[in-house]
Amino acid sequence: MMKLSSLWAAPEINPVNRKARTIPIFNVWNVYGRVFFFSWFGFMVAFWAWYTFPPLITHVIKANLHLTPAEVANSNIVSLVATLFIRYVAGLLCDHFGPRHVFAGILLVGAIPLGLAPLVHDATSLYVSRFFIGILGGSFVPCLVWCTGFFDKNVVGSANAIAGGWGNAGGGITYFIMPAVFDSFKGRGYSDGPAWRLTFIVPLIVIIATGISMILLCPDTPTGKWSERHLVAEQTVQLDGVTRPVDSITDTPAGIAAGQNSSISKSSDSDMEKKGKDVALSELGAQEEVLDITKGEVIQKPTLAGALAILASPQTIFHLITYLCSFGGELAINSILSAYYLKNSPHISPAYAANVAAIFGFLNFVTRPLGGFISDYLYRVTGKNLWAKKIWIVVCGVITGALLILIGQLDPHRLPVLVGLISLMAIFLEAGNGSNFGLIPHVHPQANGIVSGSTGAAGNLGGVVFSIIFRFTDSGTNYAKALWIIGVITIALNLALCWVSPIPRGQIGGR
């Protein structure tokens, strides 16, 4: 049972893999708390910057650039395409170079097109700008790979869900910040054109500062450098008397493997308050389990053959298609929600519609973490049964699909009813995102970057597919019909591979 004090106290540490067994959310002085902070905050500001256009594009930018509704819809689709490719590549890069450098690199590279966004002057330049700003959406992958590397299996679902959920909330924050900044520039006497362009200064400064801070203030792994990630596990196994070969531990730098035994029982930070304290090996299980952790859960440099085999695994495909539905649905619905509210309630103002639409994104503060918490809870109370985690993913997906069909069929024109149904659907949609990444750390753990990256990319692919459905359903005007079509797809895909074992038979590690 988690204690309230674990939210700020230095966490207990698994001495085999050096991962934390609690989440010190409010302790940024602790290395685990600091990495956790930069994981969610980095993704949140990236998501905010990624979605800088939607809060202003429906009316201000559309009028200023003389865009058609079709061009606005096309730009929403284009913004997801780059992210699709970046997320998959980011997974491979995380396994090769480590998530911290990939994360910071995405933020700093993505800052370039963000800073150039004020140069947009027509539909074509808008497409180009939103395509390259989409690079920032790829930050989701290193965010969760980094969290997975710092938090143990008993809390990794919760850690990933909180980081992803609070990060996704950037999609709600942008609906408040961007109009507010725009209004402040308007109040200073700027016309619409210069005012919306100047709003991009704010996310640009935050993105650059976050990327640099991540490099300067955080480590790659609990053991230090990415190249040395194998070493503590190897030494612990040797000290604990497990003498069988550990095939996955390779490329040990000279001089490190000969470190003193005390380096195993101590954290890389000398101050225990900054790092944490070890739990006894006996609490983790027998020596066989120690070997299981060591051999199966150390991330390996990816090979083409290995990556293809993992991508073809039914377990990986299950996560691809379920996350395609949940996160893909979230992205597509987030892009049209303000317009849907305006269509069904034309008496409200665009600003009010944007504020109400922001609720959908802000729910991520609670709903996505809830999905991860329930995933971890079911894992514990069922005696570490991974089927419990998988069934929870499917339940979230099926209920989401059913609610989407209901909303599409009713198409409520009373705003409170419509917002209420959308919010109820969002609970299960966003919890599904969190539950998905509660199980992923158990699946092919030696290639967590590949699985996380491809799953994240599938989410963006879903966003593209569902945005196309919105775009071409009655020329982009029948949002209700598009919603029930997406609902049917969501139920079908969630049930397609629900019968497949959560992890491959014979897999070493991840249990």
C-alpha positions in Angstrom: 0.0 0.0 0.0 1.4 3.3 -1.0 2.0 5.8 1.8 1.2 9.5 1.3 4.7 10.4 2.4 6.1 8.6 -0.7 5.0 11.5 -2.8 7.9 13.6 -1.4 10.1 11.2 0.5 13.2 9.6 -1.1 12.0 6.4 -2.7 13.0 2.8 -1.9 15.3 1.4 -4.6 15.4 -2.0 -6.2 19.1 -2.9 -5.7 19.2 -5.0 -8.9 18.1 -2.5 -11.5 18.3 0.7 -9.4 14.7 1.6 -10.2 12.5 3.4 -7.7 9.6 1.5 -6.1 7.6 4.7 -5.3 7.2 8.0 -7.1 8.5 11.1 -5.3 6.3 13.4 -7.4 6.9 16.5 -5.2 10.6 16.0 -4.6 12.6 17.5 -7.4 15.8 17.4 -5.3 15.7 13.6 -5.5 17.1 12.3 -8.8 14.0 10.1 -9.4 11.7 13.0 -8.6 13.7 15.3 -10.8 13.6 12.9 -13.8 9.9 12.4 -13.2 9.3 16.1 -13.2 11.2 16.7 -16.5 9.5 13.7 -18.1 5.9 15.1 -17.6 6.8 18.7 -17.8 8.9 18.3 -21.0 6.1 16.4 -22.7 3.5 18.9 -21.5 5.3 22.0 -22.9 6.0 20.0 -26.1 2.3 19.1 -26.4 1.4 22.7 -25.8 3.8 23.9 -28.5 2.6 21.2 -30.8 -1.0 22.4 -30.5 -0.3 26.2 -30.6 -2.3 26.7 -33.8 -5.7 25.0 -33.0 -6.9 27.5 -30.3 -6.4 30.4 -32.7 -6.8 28.9 -36.2 -10.6 28.4 -36.2 -11.3 32.2 -36.4 -8.2 34.5 -35.9 -5.6 32.8 -38.1 -8.3 31.5 -40.6 -9.5 35.0 -41.2 -6.1 36.6 -41.2 -4.7 34.1 -43.8 -8.0 33.8 -45.7 -8.2 30.0 -45.2 -11.1 27.8 -46.2 -12.5 25.2 -43.7 -10.9 22.5 -45.9 -7.5 24.1 -45.6 -7.9 24.3 -41.8 -8.9 20.6 -41.6 -5.9 19.7 -43.9 -3.5 21.5 -41.6 -4.8 19.4 -38.6 -4.0 16.2 -40.5 -0.6 17.5 -41.6 0.4 18.3 -38.0 0.1 14.6 -37.1 2.0 13.1 -40.0 5.5 14.2 -38.9 4.8 13.0 -35.4 4.0 9.6 -36.7 7.4 9.1 -38.2 9.3 10.9 -35.3 7.7 8.7 -32.7 8.8 5.5 -34.4 12.3 6.7 -35.0 12.5 8.1 -31.5 11.9 4.6 -30.1 14.9 3.2 -32.0 17.0 6.2 -30.9 16.0 5.8 -27.3 17.3 2.2 -27.3 20.5 3.3 -29.0 21.4 6.6 -27.3 19.2 6.8 -24.3 15.9 8.7 -23.8 17.3 11.8 -22.2 19.3 12.9 -25.1 16.5 12.0 -27.5 14.0 13.9 -25.4 16.1 17.1 -25.2 17.0 16.8 -28.9 13.4 16.7 -30.0 12.6 19.7 -27.9 15.5 21.8 -29.2 15.1 20.7 -32.9 11.3 21.3 -32.6 12.0 24.8 -31.3 13.3 25.8 -34.7 10.0 25.5 -36.7 8.1 26.8 -33.7 10.3 29.9 -33.8 9.7 30.2 -37.6 5.9 29.8 -37.3 5.3 33.6 -37.4 6.5 33.6 -41.0 3.4 31.7 -42.1 1.4 33.7 -44.6 -0.8 31.3 -46.6 -2.1 27.7 -46.6 1.0 26.2 -48.0 3.3 27.8 -45.5 0.9 26.8 -42.8 1.1 23.1 -43.9 4.9 23.3 -43.8 5.0 24.9 -40.4 2.5 22.5 -38.8 4.3 19.5 -40.3 7.7 20.4 -38.8 6.2 21.6 -35.5 4.8 18.1 -35.3 8.3 16.9 -34.4 7.5 18.0 -30.9 4.8 15.4 -30.6 7.5 12.8 -30.8 8.6 13.7 -27.3 6.0 11.3 -25.9 8.2 8.3 -26.6 11.4 9.4 -24.7 9.1 10.7 -21.9 7.7 7.2 -21.2 11.0 5.3 -22.0 12.8 7.5 -19.5 10.1 6.9 -16.9 10.2 3.2 -17.5 14.0 3.2 -16.9 13.6 4.9 -13.5 10.6 3.2 -12.0 10.1 -0.4 -11.1 7.3 -2.8 -12.2 5.2 -2.2 -9.1 4.7 1.5 -10.0 5.7 1.9 -13.6 2.1 1.9 -14.9 1.3 4.7 -12.5 4.5 6.6 -13.4 3.9 6.3 -17.1 0.3 7.2 -16.8 0.9 10.3 -14.7 3.7 11.5 -16.9 1.7 10.9 -20.1 -1.5 12.3 -18.6 0.0 15.5 -17.3 1.9 15.8 -20.5 -1.2 15.3 -22.6 -2.9 18.1 -20.5 -0.7 20.4 -22.6 -3.5 20.0 -25.2 -5.9 21.7 -22.7 -3.5 24.3 -21.4 -2.8 25.6 -24.9 -6.5 26.5 -25.3 -6.2 28.8 -22.3 -2.7 30.2 -22.7 -2.6 31.0 -26.5 -5.9 33.0 -26.5 -4.9 34.8 -23.3 -1.5 35.8 -24.7 -3.2 36.8 -28.0 -5.6 39.0 -26.1 -2.8 40.6 -24.1 -1.1 41.6 -27.3 -4.4 42.9 -28.7 -4.8 44.9 -25.6 -1.4 46.5 -26.3 -2.6 47.8 -29.6 -1.4 45.1 -32.0 -3.7 44.0 -34.9 -4.7 40.4 -35.4 -1.8 39.5 -37.7 1.1 40.6 -35.6 -0.7 39.6 -32.3 -1.2 35.9 -33.2 2.4 35.7 -34.5 3.8 37.1 -31.3 2.0 34.5 -29.2 4.6 31.9 -30.4 7.3 33.6 -28.4 6.0 32.2 -25.1 6.1 28.5 -25.9 9.4 29.0 -27.8 11.2 30.3 -24.6 9.7 27.6 -22.4 10.7 24.8 -24.9 14.3 25.9 -25.2 14.7 26.4 -21.4 13.2 22.9 -20.7 15.5 21.2 -23.2 18.6 22.8 -21.9 17.7 22.1 -18.3 17.0 18.5 -19.1 20.5 18.1 -20.4 22.2 19.9 -17.5 20.2 18.6 -14.5 19.3 15.0 -15.2 21.1 11.6 -15.7 20.4 9.1 -18.5 19.7 6.2 -16.2 19.6 5.4 -12.4 23.1 4.1 -12.8 24.4 7.2 -14.6 25.5 7.2 -18.2 23.5 5.3 -20.8 26.6 3.3 -21.9 26.9 2.0 -18.3 23.3 0.9 -17.8 24.3 -2.8 -17.6 26.8 -2.6 -14.9 25.0 -2.4 -11.5 22.8 -5.4 -12.5 25.8 -7.4 -13.5 27.6 -6.7 -10.3 24.6 -7.4 -8.1 24.1 -10.8 -9.7 27.7 -11.7 -9.1 27.5 -10.5 -5.5 24.3 -12.4 -4.9 25.8 -15.6 -6.0 24.0 -16.1 -9.3 26.7 -17.5 -11.5 24.9 -18.5 -14.7 25.9 -16.5 -17.8 24.0 -13.3 -18.3 23.9 -13.1 -22.1 22.4 -9.6 -22.3 25.2 -7.8 -20.4 27.8 -6.8 -22.8 30.2 -4.0 -23.7 31.3 -3.3 -20.1 33.7 -0.4 -20.0 37.1 -1.2 -18.5 37.6 -0.2 -14.9 33.9 0.0 -14.1 33.1 -3.6 -13.7 35.8 -3.8 -11.1 34.1 -1.2 -8.9 33.8 -1.7 -5.2 30.9 -3.7 -3.7 29.7 -0.5 -2.0 28.7 0.9 -5.3 25.9 -1.5 -5.5 24.3 -0.7 -2.1 24.7 3.0 -2.6 23.0 5.4 -5.1 25.0 7.4 -7.6 24.1 10.4 -5.5 26.1 10.3 -2.3 23.3 12.0 -0.3 20.6 9.4 0.4 17.9 12.0 0.6 18.7 12.9 -3.0 18.6 9.3 -4.2 16.8 6.8 -2.0 17.5 3.6 0.0 17.7 0.1 -1.2 15.2 -2.6 -0.4 16.6 -6.1 0.5 17.1 -8.5 -2.4 15.0 -11.0 -0.5 12.0 -8.7 -0.9 12.3 -9.1 -4.7 12.3 -12.8 -4.8 14.7 -15.7 -5.2 18.0 -15.6 -7.1 16.2 -16.8 -10.2 14.1 -13.7 -10.2 17.3 -11.6 -9.8 18.6 -13.3 -12.9 15.3 -12.8 -14.7 15.5 -9.1 -14.1 19.1 -8.8 -15.1 19.0 -10.9 -18.2 15.7 -9.9 -19.7 15.2 -6.2 -18.7 18.4 -4.5 -19.8 17.7 -2.5 -23.0 19.8 -3.7 -25.9 21.0 -1.8 -29.0 18.4 -2.5 -31.7 19.1 -4.5 -34.8 16.9 -4.5 -37.9 16.0 -8.2 -37.6 15.3 -7.9 -33.9 13.1 -4.8 -34.4 11.1 -6.5 -37.2 10.5 -9.5 -35.0 9.3 -7.4 -32.1 7.0 -5.4 -34.4 5.5 -8.6 -35.8 4.8 -9.9 -32.4 1.0 -10.3 -31.7 1.6 -8.6 -28.3 3.1 -5.6 -29.9 0.4 -5.4 -32.5 -2.3 -5.5 -29.7 -0.8 -2.3 -28.3 -0.5 -0.7 -31.7 -4.1 -1.1 -32.6 -5.5 -0.3 -29.1 -3.4 2.8 -28.8 -4.3 3.8 -32.4 -7.9 3.9 -31.1 -7.4 5.6 -27.8 -4.7 8.2 -28.4 -5.6 8.6 -32.1 -9.2 9.3 -31.0 -8.0 11.8 -28.5 -5.9 13.7 -31.0 -8.6 13.9 -33.7 -11.4 14.8 -31.3 -9.3 17.5 -29.6 -8.8 19.1 -33.0 -12.6 19.4 -33.9 -14.1 19.7 -30.4 -14.4 23.5 -30.3 -15.9 23.5 -33.8 -18.4 20.8 -32.8 -19.5 22.7 -29.8 -20.0 25.8 -31.9 -21.9 23.9 -34.6 -24.4 22.4 -32.1 -24.6 25.5 -29.9 -24.2 28.5 -32.2 -25.3 31.0 -29.5 -22.0 30.6 -27.7 -18.8 32.6 -28.5 -15.7 31.1 -30.1 -13.7 31.9 -26.9 -16.3 30.1 -24.7 -16.3 27.1 -27.0 -12.5 26.9 -26.8 -12.6 27.1 -23.0 -15.2 24.3 -22.8 -13.2 22.2 -25.3 -10.2 22.6 -23.1 -11.9 20.4 -20.5 -11.3 17.4 -22.7 -7.5 18.0 -22.5 -7.5 19.0 -18.9 -9.1 15.7 -17.9 -5.8 14.1 -18.7 -4.5 15.4 -15.4 -6.8 12.8 -13.7 -8.0 10.3 -16.3 -4.8 9.0 -17.8 -3.1 8.6 -14.4 -6.3 6.8 -13.2 -5.8 4.3 -16.0 -2.3 3.6 -14.8 -3.2 3.4 -11.1 -6.0 0.9 -11.8 -3.6 -1.1 -14.0 -1.0 -1.3 -11.2 -3.7 -2.1 -8.6 -5.1 -5.0 -10.6 -1.6 -6.3 -11.1 -0.9 -6.3 -7.4 -4.3 -7.7 -6.2 -4.3 -10.5 -8.8 -0.8 -11.8 -7.8 1.1 -10.1 -10.6 -1.3 -11.4 -13.3 -0.7 -9.5 -16.5 -4.1 -10.6 -17.9 -5.6 -8.2 -15.4 -3.8 -5.3 -17.0 -4.7 -6.4 -20.5 -8.4 -6.9 -19.7 -8.5 -3.4 -18.3 -7.1 -2.0 -21.6 -9.9 -3.8 -23.5 -12.6 -2.7 -21.1 -11.6 1.0 -21.5 -11.6 0.6 -25.3 -15.0 -1.1 -25.6 -16.7 1.4 -23.3 -15.1 4.3 -25.2 -16.4 2.9 -28.5 -19.9 2.4 -27.1 -20.0 6.0 -25.8 -18.8 7.4 -29.1 -21.6 5.5 -30.9 -24.1 6.9 -28.3 -22.8 10.5 -28.8 -22.9 10.1 -32.6 -26.4 8.8 -32.6 -27.9 11.3 -30.1 -25.9 14.3 -31.4 -27.1 16.5 -28.5 -27.8 20.2 -29.2 -27.9 21.1 -25.5 -24.4 22.1 -24.6 -24.4 20.7 -21.0 -25.6 17.3 -22.3 -23.0 17.2 -25.1 -20.2 18.3 -22.8 -21.2 15.8 -20.2 -21.2 12.9 -22.6 -17.9 13.9 -24.2 -16.4 14.2 -20.7 -17.7 10.7 -19.7 -16.3 9.2 -22.9 -13.0 11.0 -22.3 -12.6 9.3 -18.9 -12.4 5.9 -20.5 -10.6 7.1 -23.7 -7.8 8.7 -21.7 -7.7 6.0 -19.0 -7.2 3.6 -22.0 -4.0 5.5 -22.9 -2.7 5.2 -19.3 -3.6 1.5 -19.1 -1.9 0.7 -22.4 1.5 2.0 -21.1 0.9 0.2 -17.8 1.3 -3.1 -19.7 3.9 -2.0 -22.3 6.9 -2.1 -19.9 6.3 -5.8 -19.4 6.3 -6.6 -23.2 9.7 -7.2 -24.7 11.4 -5.1 -21.9 14.8 -5.4 -23.6 13.4 -3.4 -26.5 11.2 -0.9 -24.6 12.1 1.9 -26.9 10.9 0.0 -30.0 7.6 -1.1 -28.4 7.0 2.4 -26.9 8.0 4.2 -30.1 5.9 2.1 -32.5 2.9 2.2 -30.1 3.2 6.0 -29.9 3.5 6.2 -33.7 0.4 4.1 -34.0 -1.4 6.6 -31.8 -0.5 9.3 -34.3 -1.5 7.2 -37.2 -4.9 6.8 -35.5 -5.0 10.6 -35.2 -4.4 10.9 -39.0 -7.0 8.2 -39.9 -9.7 9.6 -37.6 -9.0 13.2 -38.7 -9.5 12.0 -42.3 -12.8 10.5 -41.2 -13.8 13.9 -39.7 -12.5 15.7 -42.9 -14.5 13.6 -45.4 -17.7 12.8 -43.5 -20.2 15.0 -45.3 -17.4 17.4 -46.4 -16.2 17.8 -42.8 -19.4 19.1 -41.3 -21.0 16.0 -39.8 -19.1 15.5 -36.6 -21.7 13.2 -35.0 -21.6 10.7 -37.8 -17.8 10.6 -37.8 -17.9 10.0 -34.0 -20.1 6.9 -34.3 -17.9 5.6 -37.2 -14.8 6.0 -35.0 -16.7 4.2 -32.1 -17.4 1.1 -34.3 -13.7 1.0 -35.3 -12.6 1.3 -31.7 -14.7 -1.6 -30.5 -13.7 -3.8 -33.4 -9.9 -3.2 -33.0 -10.0 -3.6 -29.2 -11.6 -7.0 -29.5 -9.4 -8.2 -32.4 -6.5 -9.4 -30.3 -8.0 -9.5 -26.8 -7.4 -13.3 -26.7 -3.6 -13.1 -27.2 -1.4 -13.7 -24.2 -0.2 -10.4 -22.6 3.5 -11.3 -23.1 5.2 -13.8 -25.4 5.6 -17.3 -24.1 9.1 -18.0 -22.8 9.9 -14.3 -22.5 12.7 -13.6 -20.0 11.9 -10.6 -17.8 8.9 -8.4 -17.7 6.7 -10.4 -15.3 
